[in-house]
Amino acid sequence: MGLKASLIGFFLAAVLTTPLIGEDQSSDNPGIHRPVSSQEIDQLKRQIYEDTQSNVELIVDYHTETGDLNNRLDFWRYGARANFKWRPNAQLYFSGVHTPYTTRDNVLNEWGTNFTVGLQGKLSEHVSSQLEVGGTRFSTDTTTVNALGSIDFKPSEKSNFHITASRSNVEESLLSVAGIRPQNGPFAGTLVGRVMDNRVVFGGYSKLPARFDLFGEGGLGIREGSHIESNFFQQASGGLGYNLIATSQDEPLSLFRASYSVNYFGFNKNLFGFGGASLLSEGGMPIPLSDLGSDGISPSSSFVEPGVGGYFSPRRFLSNIFRVDLQGRPDRNVEYRLAGFVGSQDYTGSSIRRASGLSGSLIFRLSDRFSVPVTYLVDNFGPFTQQTLFARLVVRF
């Protein structure tokens, strides 16, 4: 997790989930009152088939970003996930993915292999839950444990609340995700880095009259790793949305949504440093791998200098975002979802500057058994620009 991962999650919530937050499914939806067409009947059959069948997903992801030798982290991720309909209201899933991580110019590469098992389903008409646990083995000879537990409460069609506790790897630099073993300096012969994000988040949304909706989220957490300081953080976000168009999902344009949000997070300490495990010297020159740890940079955090950690952790980050979402189905076998935002961002150590991003998702339904969802994301939140491509092949049984 982290700023990069959180923003990817922010986009995926819009382009990969149905319905979207704020999507109007109440009685003022004009699509509900139309005569049922053969296309809608076919779509209903397909949806019922998808909701009651087990499936396997083949996974390919690619991520790249800007940054120097320490900060830039590129990676491929590939693997599979099997989803089994265990009961009518419960799904059991298993996933296994392998991720090679590379720095700029392939100076230092590592990898991680993760296996996760989870269960999700409905506990009652108004309550659903998800529980998962997994582990990642890294080429740096270390293992981490990831976990997630969530409860979603929907008291009515107009409101929804959730609480989620999670533990995840921080994929912001090679130091933060897999760790580094320097040959010299204060960490000689030991692993430093490999940061884990532990957080609890509560949020919800409520539909308001005239197609408006209100949404918000807040949480607390701590990041910890090998030979780095523990770092408490807090987050909060909230906003107002308006659905200009909200009709049947089979329409070429079924959703046109505009929203405004304010997003905040802050850390107790700035651990955006690499002292004692830097791939660059204090003067910015590359260090030979045999001399790692001889950078001469202090690993301790201070009011002026960041401590070792390798992840973006300003004491205060604030953004104001205007966002537009589009969704539709121009063809019975093609579905698209688009999201774009623009606004401002201001964080400790930086002046106010523009924030912007774009995401697009296409779902190609090749047949009743096969579909291919593809999503592309790009944004410039924080000090770097990052791009991610997600692709899946879904095979239903």
C-alpha positions in Angstrom: 0.0 0.0 0.0 1.0 3.6 0.3 0.3 6.7 -1.7 0.8 4.9 -5.0 -1.2 1.9 -4.0 -3.9 3.9 -2.4 -4.5 6.0 -5.5 -4.6 2.9 -7.7 -7.2 1.6 -5.3 -9.1 4.9 -5.5 -9.3 4.5 -9.3 -10.1 0.8 -9.3 -13.0 1.4 -7.0 -14.5 3.4 -9.9 -13.5 1.4 -13.0 -13.6 -2.2 -11.7 -16.7 -2.4 -9.4 -20.4 -2.4 -10.1 -22.3 -0.5 -9.1 -20.3 2.7 -8.7 -20.7 4.6 -5.5 -23.6 6.9 -6.1 -25.0 5.0 -9.1 -28.7 5.6 -9.0 -30.7 2.4 -8.8 -33.8 3.9 -7.1 -37.3 4.4 -8.6 -36.4 7.6 -10.4 -34.1 5.6 -12.7 -35.9 5.8 -16.1 -34.4 2.5 -17.2 -36.5 0.6 -14.6 -39.8 1.6 -16.1 -39.0 0.7 -19.7 -40.5 -2.5 -21.3 -38.0 -5.4 -20.9 -36.1 -5.9 -24.1 -34.5 -9.1 -25.5 -31.1 -7.4 -24.9 -31.9 -6.9 -21.2 -33.1 -10.5 -20.9 -29.8 -11.7 -22.4 -27.9 -9.5 -20.1 -29.8 -10.8 -17.1 -29.1 -14.4 -18.1 -25.4 -13.6 -18.5 -25.3 -11.8 -15.1 -27.0 -14.8 -13.4 -24.6 -17.2 -15.0 -21.6 -15.1 -13.9 -23.0 -14.8 -10.3 -23.5 -18.5 -9.9 -20.5 -20.0 -11.6 -17.0 -20.6 -10.4 -14.2 -19.1 -12.5 -10.4 -18.8 -13.0 -8.6 -15.5 -13.7 -5.3 -15.3 -15.4 -3.5 -12.2 -14.2 -1.0 -9.8 -15.8 -0.1 -6.4 -14.4 2.6 -3.9 -15.4 3.7 -0.9 -13.4 6.2 1.9 -14.2 6.9 5.3 -12.7 9.4 8.2 -12.7 12.0 8.8 -10.0 15.7 8.3 -9.4 17.7 5.1 -8.8 16.4 4.8 -5.2 12.7 5.7 -5.8 11.8 4.3 -9.1 10.2 0.8 -8.9 9.0 -1.0 -12.0 7.4 -4.4 -11.9 5.5 -7.1 -13.8 3.0 -9.2 -11.9 1.6 -12.4 -13.3 -0.3 -15.4 -11.9 -3.8 -16.7 -11.4 -6.8 -16.6 -9.1 -9.4 -19.3 -8.7 -12.9 -18.4 -7.4 -15.2 -21.2 -6.2 -18.9 -20.7 -5.4 -18.8 -22.5 -2.1 -22.4 -21.7 -1.2 -25.1 -19.6 -2.9 -24.0 -16.5 -0.9 -20.3 -17.4 -0.3 -17.2 -17.5 -2.5 -13.8 -19.1 -1.7 -10.8 -17.9 -3.6 -7.1 -18.8 -4.0 -4.5 -16.6 -5.7 -0.8 -17.0 -6.6 1.2 -14.3 -8.2 4.9 -13.8 -8.9 6.3 -10.2 -9.1 9.8 -9.3 -10.4 10.8 -5.8 -9.1 13.4 -3.7 -11.0 15.1 -0.4 -10.3 16.0 2.0 -13.1 18.5 0.5 -15.6 18.1 -2.8 -13.8 20.8 -1.9 -11.3 19.3 -4.1 -8.6 16.4 -6.6 -9.1 14.4 -8.7 -6.6 11.3 -10.7 -6.7 8.3 -11.8 -4.5 5.9 -14.7 -4.8 2.6 -14.4 -3.0 -0.1 -16.9 -2.2 -3.4 -15.8 -0.6 -6.6 -17.6 0.4 -9.9 -15.8 1.1 -13.6 -16.1 1.7 -16.3 -13.5 0.9 -20.0 -13.6 1.0 -23.2 -12.4 2.6 -23.9 -12.9 6.3 -27.5 -11.6 6.0 -29.6 -9.5 3.6 -27.9 -6.3 4.8 -24.4 -7.5 5.8 -21.5 -8.9 3.7 -18.0 -9.7 4.7 -14.6 -10.7 3.4 -11.6 -12.4 5.1 -8.3 -13.3 3.6 -4.7 -14.2 4.6 -1.6 -14.8 2.6 2.2 -14.7 2.6 4.9 -13.4 0.3 8.4 -14.9 0.0 11.0 -12.5 -1.3 14.4 -13.1 -3.0 16.0 -11.1 -0.1 15.4 -14.3 2.0 12.5 -12.8 4.0 8.7 -13.5 4.3 5.8 -11.3 5.0 2.2 -12.0 6.0 -0.7 -10.1 4.4 -4.3 -10.1 5.7 -7.6 -8.4 5.2 -10.9 -8.4 7.0 -13.9 -6.3 6.2 -17.6 -5.9 7.0 -20.0 -4.1 4.7 -23.4 -2.9 6.1 -26.1 -1.8 3.8 -29.2 -0.8 5.9 -31.1 0.5 2.8 -30.7 1.2 -0.9 -29.7 4.7 -0.1 -26.8 4.1 2.3 -23.8 1.9 2.9 -21.1 1.6 5.6 -17.9 -0.4 5.8 -15.0 -1.1 8.1 -11.8 -2.7 6.9 -8.6 -3.9 8.6 -5.7 -4.8 6.4 -2.0 -5.6 6.4 -0.1 -5.2 3.1 3.3 -4.7 1.5 4.4 -1.1 0.7 5.3 -1.2 -3.0 6.9 2.2 -3.4 10.6 1.4 -3.7 12.8 -1.7 -3.8 13.8 -0.8 -0.2 10.2 -0.6 1.0 8.8 -3.7 -0.7 11.6 -6.3 -0.6 14.3 -4.8 1.5 18.0 -4.4 0.8 21.0 -6.2 2.5 23.9 -3.7 2.4 27.5 -5.0 2.6 28.8 -2.1 4.6 27.7 0.7 7.0 25.2 0.6 9.9 23.1 -2.3 8.3 26.0 -4.4 7.1 24.9 -8.0 6.6 21.3 -7.4 7.7 18.0 -6.7 6.0 16.7 -3.1 6.1 13.3 -2.1 4.7 10.5 -4.5 3.7 7.8 -2.2 5.1 4.3 -3.4 6.0 1.2 -1.2 6.2 -1.3 -1.9 8.9 -4.5 0.1 9.0 -8.1 0.2 10.0 -10.5 2.3 7.8 -14.2 3.2 8.3 -16.3 4.7 5.5 -19.6 5.0 3.9 -21.9 6.8 1.5 -25.4 8.0 1.4 -27.7 9.0 -1.5 -29.3 12.4 -1.2 -32.3 13.9 -3.0 -32.0 15.0 -6.6 -29.3 12.5 -7.6 -26.7 13.8 -5.1 -24.7 11.6 -2.8 -22.3 12.1 0.1 -19.3 9.9 0.7 -16.4 9.8 3.2 -13.7 7.7 4.8 -11.3 7.9 7.7 -8.6 5.6 9.2 -5.5 5.1 11.4 -2.5 2.9 10.9 1.1 2.2 11.5 4.0 1.2 9.2 6.8 -1.0 10.4 9.7 -2.9 8.8 13.1 -4.3 9.4 15.6 -1.9 11.1 13.4 1.1 10.4 11.3 3.3 12.8 7.6 2.6 13.3 5.5 5.3 11.8 1.9 6.2 12.8 -0.4 7.8 10.2 -3.9 9.0 9.8 -6.1 9.5 6.7 -9.4 11.1 5.9 -11.4 11.9 2.7 -14.9 13.0 1.8 -16.9 14.6 -0.9 -20.1 15.2 -2.8 -21.2 13.5 -6.0 -23.9 14.2 -8.6 -25.2 11.8 -11.3 -26.0 13.8 -14.4 -27.0 10.5 -16.1 -27.9 7.2 -14.4 -29.9 4.8 -16.5 -29.9 1.1 -17.4 -26.4 -0.5 -17.5 -27.1 -1.7 -21.1 -27.2 1.9 -22.5 -24.2 3.3 -24.5 -23.9 5.9 -21.8 -25.4 4.6 -18.6 -23.6 6.8 -16.1 -22.2 10.3 -16.2 -21.1 11.3 -12.7 -19.3 14.4 -11.4 -17.8 14.7 -7.9 -15.6 16.8 -5.7 -13.5 15.4 -2.9 -11.0 16.5 -0.3 -8.3 14.0 0.7 -5.9 14.2 3.6 -3.2 12.0 5.2 -0.2 12.6 7.4 2.6 10.6 9.0 4.3 11.2 12.4 7.8 10.9 10.8 9.3 11.5 7.4 10.8 8.1 6.4 11.3 8.9 2.7 15.1 8.4 3.0 17.5 5.7 2.1 20.4 6.3 4.5 22.6 3.3 5.1 21.0 1.4 2.1 21.1 4.0 -0.7 21.9 3.1 -4.3 23.2 6.7 -4.6 25.9 8.5 -2.7 25.3 11.7 -0.8 26.4 13.5 -3.9 23.9 11.6 -6.1 26.3 9.2 -7.8 25.6 5.5 -8.2 27.2 3.2 -5.7 28.6 -0.1 -6.7 26.6 -3.0 -5.3 29.7 -4.3 -3.5 29.8 -1.0 -1.6 26.2 -0.7 -0.6 25.9 0.9 2.8 28.8 3.3 2.3 26.6 6.2 1.2 27.4 8.2 4.3 23.8 9.3 4.8 22.3 9.1 8.2 19.5 6.6 8.5 17.8 8.4 11.4 14.9 10.8 10.9 15.1 14.4 12.0 13.1 17.6 11.5 15.2 18.4 8.5 16.3 15.1 7.0 14.2 12.0 6.3 14.9 8.7 8.0 15.4 5.4 6.2 12.2 3.8 5.0 11.9 4.3 1.3 8.3 5.5 1.1 6.5 8.8 0.7 5.5 9.9 4.2 4.9 13.7 4.5 3.6 15.0 7.8 0.7 16.5 5.9 -0.8 15.9 2.4 -3.9 17.7 1.2 -5.6 17.5 -2.2 -8.8 19.0 -3.7 -10.1 16.9 -6.6 -12.8 17.4 -9.3 -13.6 14.1 -10.9 -15.8 12.8 -13.8 -16.9 9.2 -14.3 -18.4 7.7 -17.4 -19.8 4.2 -17.9 -21.7 2.4 -20.7 -22.2 -0.6 -22.9 -22.0 0.4 -26.6 -22.3 -3.3 -27.5 -23.7 -6.3 -25.7 -20.2 -7.7 -25.5 -18.2 -4.6 -24.7 -18.4 -2.5 -21.5 -16.3 0.6 -20.8 -15.6 2.7 -17.7 -13.7 6.0 -17.7 -12.6 8.2 -14.8 -10.5 11.4 -14.9 -9.6 14.0 -12.3 -7.9 17.3 -11.9 -7.2 19.5 -8.9 -4.5 20.6 -6.6 -2.1 18.9 -4.1 -0.1 20.4 -1.3 2.2 18.4 1.0 5.1 19.1 3.4 8.2 20.2 1.6 6.4 21.1 -1.6 4.4 24.1 -2.9 0.9 23.7 -4.2 0.8 22.2 -7.6 -1.6 20.5 -10.0 -2.8 17.0 -9.5 -4.3 15.0 -12.4 -5.0 11.5 -13.5 -6.9 9.3 -15.9 -8.1 5.7 -15.9 -9.9 3.6 -18.5 -11.3 0.1 -18.4 -12.7 -2.1 -21.1 -14.4 -5.4 -20.6 -14.6 -7.7 -23.7 -17.1 -10.5 -23.3 -15.8 -13.1 -25.8 -18.5 -15.6 -24.9 -20.6 -16.7 -22.0 -17.4 -18.4 -20.6 -14.6 -16.0 -21.5 -14.1 -12.3 -20.8 -11.1 -10.0 -20.9 -11.1 -6.9 -18.6 -8.3 -4.4 -19.3 -7.5 -1.3 -17.2 -5.0 1.5 -17.6 -4.2 4.1 -14.9 -1.9 7.1 -14.8 -1.6 9.9 -12.2 0.9 12.4 -10.9 -0.1 12.4 -7.2 2.9 13.0 -4.9 6.4 13.6 -6.2 6.3 11.1 -9.1 4.1 10.0 -12.1 3.0 6.4 -12.1 1.3 4.2 -14.8 -0.2 0.8 -14.3 -1.8 -1.7 -16.8 -4.1 -4.5 -15.5 -5.2 -7.3 -17.7 -7.3 -10.4 -16.9 -8.6 -13.4 -18.8 -11.6 -14.8 -16.9 -12.7 -18.3 -17.7 -16.1 -19.4 -16.1 -17.1 -23.0 -15.5 
